[in-house]
């Protein structure tokens, strides 16, 4: 199939971006340069209000914003891409699980310009139990398959501290085993 002429191609690309069934945004230094309607709707904002704004208010806390940026940097430098599942915050303060995937345009300066996709997972994985910022970080790492030692290294805490947080998570969520905890976190139970 031949490539459409430039004006038509531009129109098709704009259409794909703006009506995509997932939130999409282009960032510069982790600030929103452009986003689509689904991204704005997902976070409870008007589209125009997000342009030029930092991504930080979309995270549950400033610390989680910084930590996620630090965690993604090595992958963005080595592969040009980063993906995870994390808890994000809507304008009304409610929290929800989100799958995030991004690609940088410059591996030497990954956050200079990047394209991101955000998929709201709240219908499959409702967040029914309030979690502390550290519990959210532990939950995110558990979903990524991290062991206590790996999680401890990533978060800069001891493996025993990870175990203590995991035990609290299990009690809060009502899970008897780590497998059940992960299943409940992903919404399988």
SVG drawing of the C-alpha trace seen along z (x, -y; Angstrom):
<svg xmlns="http://www.w3.org/2000/svg" viewBox="-14 -25 38 43">
<polyline fill="none" stroke="black" stroke-width="0.4" points="0.0,0.0 1.5,-3.4 2.2,-6.0 -0.4,-8.8 0.7,-12.3 2.2,-14.4 -0.9,-16.5 -3.1,-13.3 -0.4,-11.5 -0.1,-14.3 -3.9,-14.3 -3.9,-10.6 -1.1,-10.8 -2.9,-13.6 -6.1,-11.6 -4.4,-8.5 -2.8,-10.5 -5.9,-12.4 -8.5,-9.5 -6.2,-6.7 -8.0,-4.6 -5.1,-5.1 -3.6,-8.3 -0.7,-9.6 1.7,-12.4 4.9,-13.9 7.2,-15.3 10.1,-17.6 12.1,-17.2 9.1,-15.4 6.8,-18.3 3.8,-17.8 4.4,-19.3 1.4,-17.6 -1.3,-15.2 -4.5,-13.6 -8.0,-13.8 -7.9,-10.4 -4.8,-11.3 -6.6,-14.5 -9.8,-12.5 -7.9,-9.8 -6.4,-12.3 -9.5,-14.5 -8.1,-17.6 -9.0,-19.8 -6.5,-19.1 -5.3,-22.8 -4.6,-22.9 -2.0,-20.1 0.1,-21.6 3.4,-22.9 2.8,-21.3 5.1,-18.9 4.1,-15.2 4.7,-15.5 1.1,-16.3 -0.1,-13.1 1.9,-11.0 0.6,-10.2 3.6,-12.1 6.7,-14.1 8.9,-11.3 7.2,-8.8 7.6,-11.1 11.3,-11.4 11.8,-7.7 10.0,-6.6 12.1,-9.0 15.3,-7.6 14.1,-4.0 13.3,-4.5 16.5,-6.3 18.9,-3.3 16.4,-1.5 15.8,-4.6 19.6,-5.0 20.3,-1.4 17.3,-0.5 15.5,-3.8 12.3,-2.5 10.8,-2.0 7.6,-0.4 6.0,0.4 2.7,0.6 2.3,-2.1 -0.2,-3.9 -1.1,-7.4 -3.3,-10.2 -6.3,-11.9 -7.1,-15.6 -9.7,-14.7 -7.0,-13.0 -8.2,-9.4 -5.5,-6.9 -5.5,-4.2 -3.3,-1.6 -1.8,-2.5 0.4,-0.8 2.9,-3.3 5.2,-2.7 7.6,-5.2 10.3,-5.8 13.0,-8.5 14.2,-10.3 17.7,-10.7 19.3,-7.9 22.0,-10.3 19.4,-12.6 16.3,-10.4 14.0,-12.9 14.8,-15.7 12.0,-14.4 9.9,-11.3 6.6,-9.8 4.5,-8.1 1.4,-5.8 -0.7,-5.6 -3.4,-2.9 -5.9,-3.1 -6.1,0.3 -8.7,-0.6 -11.5,1.4 -9.4,4.6 -7.5,3.6 -9.4,1.4 -7.4,-0.2 -9.7,0.7 -7.2,0.4 -5.4,-2.8 -1.6,-2.2 1.3,-4.3 3.8,-5.7 6.3,-2.9 3.6,-0.2 2.8,-1.5 6.5,-1.3 6.8,2.2 3.6,3.2 5.0,1.8 8.2,3.7 6.4,6.9 4.3,6.7 7.6,6.3 8.7,9.6 11.3,8.2 12.7,10.3 13.1,8.8 16.8,8.2 16.2,6.7 13.4,4.4 15.7,3.4 18.5,2.5 16.1,0.4 14.5,-1.4 17.7,-1.8 16.3,0.0 17.1,3.3 15.5,6.6 14.1,6.9 12.3,3.6 10.9,4.9 9.7,8.0 7.9,5.9 6.2,3.8 5.2,6.9 3.7,8.4 1.7,5.3 0.5,5.3 -0.6,8.9 -2.6,8.1 -4.2,5.0 -5.2,6.8 -6.1,10.1 -3.6,12.3 -2.2,15.5 0.7,15.9 2.9,13.8 1.4,15.4 -2.1,14.4 -0.8,10.9 0.4,10.4 -2.8,11.9 -4.9,9.5 -2.7,6.6 -3.2,7.4 -6.9,7.9 -7.0,11.7 -8.7,12.4"/>
</svg>
